[in-house]
């Protein structure tokens, strides 16, 4: 993913938006990732595909059954690493 600072975005808006037509563009502010700029068509494809099983949840937003499964897997991984079986 190509990256531009907010200053570069202001100075080179044409270049940045042109790049965003073919791939998502990372916009940084004070050297930290802040935004992603992408074409509207790509955004629509990302958000309009209900059969896509991938989903992002914020902390505390995951369905309880998913949270339990993730916590159980994490506990198993921690136990394996602690016992040396994770190599």
C-alpha positions as CSV (number, residue, x, y, z in Angstrom):
1,X,0.0,0.0,0.0
2,X,1.4,3.4,-1.0
3,X,1.7,5.9,1.8
4,X,1.5,9.7,1.8
5,X,1.7,12.2,4.7
6,X,-1.1,14.7,5.1
7,X,1.3,17.4,3.9
8,X,1.9,15.4,0.7
9,X,-1.8,14.9,0.3
10,X,-2.4,18.7,0.3
11,X,0.5,19.3,-2.1
12,X,-0.2,16.4,-4.5
13,X,-3.9,15.8,-4.3
14,X,-4.0,14.8,-7.9
15,X,-1.3,12.2,-7.6
16,X,-2.7,10.8,-4.4
17,X,-6.3,10.5,-5.7
18,X,-5.0,9.0,-9.0
19,X,-3.1,6.3,-7.0
20,X,-6.3,5.7,-4.9
21,X,-8.2,4.8,-8.1
22,X,-6.0,1.6,-8.4
23,X,-5.2,0.7,-4.8
24,X,-5.9,1.9,-1.2
25,X,-3.6,4.7,-0.1
26,X,-2.5,5.1,3.5
27,X,-2.5,8.7,4.8
28,X,-0.2,9.4,7.7
29,X,-0.3,12.3,10.2
30,X,2.8,13.0,12.3
31,X,4.3,9.7,10.9
32,X,1.4,7.6,12.3
33,X,-1.2,5.8,10.1
34,X,-4.5,7.8,10.3
35,X,-6.6,7.2,7.2
36,X,-7.1,5.0,4.1
37,X,-8.2,6.6,0.9
38,X,-9.7,4.3,-1.8
39,X,-12.0,4.5,-4.8
40,X,-15.7,4.5,-4.1
41,X,-16.0,1.4,-6.3
42,X,-13.6,-0.5,-4.1
43,X,-15.4,0.7,-1.0
44,X,-18.7,-0.4,-2.4
45,X,-17.3,-3.9,-3.1
46,X,-16.0,-4.1,0.4
47,X,-19.2,-3.1,2.1
48,X,-21.8,-4.5,-0.3
49,X,-20.8,-8.2,-0.1
50,X,-23.0,-9.7,2.6
51,X,-21.8,-13.2,1.8
52,X,-18.2,-12.3,2.7
53,X,-17.7,-13.9,6.2
54,X,-14.9,-11.6,7.2
55,X,-15.8,-9.1,9.8
56,X,-13.9,-6.7,12.1
57,X,-15.1,-6.1,15.7
58,X,-14.0,-3.5,18.1
59,X,-13.2,-4.4,21.7
60,X,-16.3,-5.7,23.4
61,X,-18.3,-5.8,20.1
62,X,-17.8,-9.5,19.1
63,X,-20.7,-11.9,19.5
64,X,-20.4,-13.8,22.8
65,X,-19.9,-17.2,21.0
66,X,-17.0,-15.8,18.9
67,X,-15.5,-14.1,22.0
68,X,-15.6,-17.4,23.9
69,X,-14.0,-19.3,21.0
70,X,-11.2,-16.7,20.6
71,X,-10.5,-16.6,24.3
72,X,-10.3,-20.4,24.5
73,X,-7.9,-20.5,21.5
74,X,-5.8,-17.8,23.1
75,X,-5.7,-19.7,26.4
76,X,-4.6,-22.9,24.6
77,X,-1.8,-21.0,22.8
78,X,-0.6,-19.4,26.1
79,X,-0.6,-22.8,27.8
80,X,1.4,-24.3,24.8
81,X,3.9,-21.5,24.9
82,X,4.3,-21.8,28.7
83,X,4.9,-25.5,28.5
84,X,7.3,-25.3,25.6
85,X,5.0,-27.2,23.2
86,X,4.5,-24.3,20.9
87,X,7.9,-24.7,19.1
